[in-house]
Amino acid sequence: MGRRTNAGTDIASYQFKDGLPVEFELISLGELYNKNKVVLTTPHRASFYHILWYKKGGFDHMVDFEPVHIEDNMLLFLNKDIVHFYDSVADVKGKGILFTDAFFSSTDEDMRMLKETILFNDLFGVSAIRLSGGHTAFNTLLGLMETEVMRSPDAYQGKILRNLLHNFILEAERVRRTQGFKEIKKGADLDYVLLFRDLLESHFRIHKQVNYYASELSVTEKRLTQATSKVLGKTSKQMIDDRIMLEAKRLLVHSTDTIKEIAYQLGFLEPTNFIKYFRKHSQHTPVEFREHM
């Protein structure tokens, strides 16, 4: 596991492990699970990306209140900073690929690929793919990664691992598109939604109105809402509210912070305003939601 860094809540947060030649790591899921079961089966988030290759399934991996049912030979792609946890009674076997933005994005093109790949940016859920047959390409690429990380670090290692990871992701995208993926037409609408989502992730605690985000993107509120409605079937304001409510639910369920403390963390100056807001969007008060979860 990496370094734990908490930001005033009980949801454990982890940074990438110190001391590695590059911010890339291959792990045995079985060993990790056995050594860190208490941590892994408790809701937590990490500042880096996960590709989890479960060799054996039959259990759920929880991602932000949604169970992802794990099947044999399944690849699960987890974006950075999401809240997730492993099943407490699973027989975990497989491999994990962990990496950071800094490792993957050596160029602007790399950064764009990571922000746009359907594997970490599926706007309708968490990406998982089922592997059948010999899945030769994935085995080959993973084997090459394992060989490379065992070598003594040199000037080429990071570049080679990055290229292998790129190819692994491209191959996974190819398979993902054959397994019921809902394709979104590329164009200005999708570009605006992705840019809006990234801005929202950084500023939802402070800015809760569409006009701020529209201004930052140099478009009108109407144009931004047109894009989100076409791509996701929801208004820009609904996207903002959904993000605030997700964080509110995370804190209510996974932390022991008071309602007042949660309200302040989410940018509400008065707890009563947060209570009214939460009730409006969930038909429950924060206390009622916490008690029923």
Summary of the structure (lengths in Angstrom):
residues: 293
radius of gyration: 20.1
end to end distance: 27.9
largest distance: 58.1
contacts: 853
relative contact order: 0.10
helix: 47%
strand: 15%
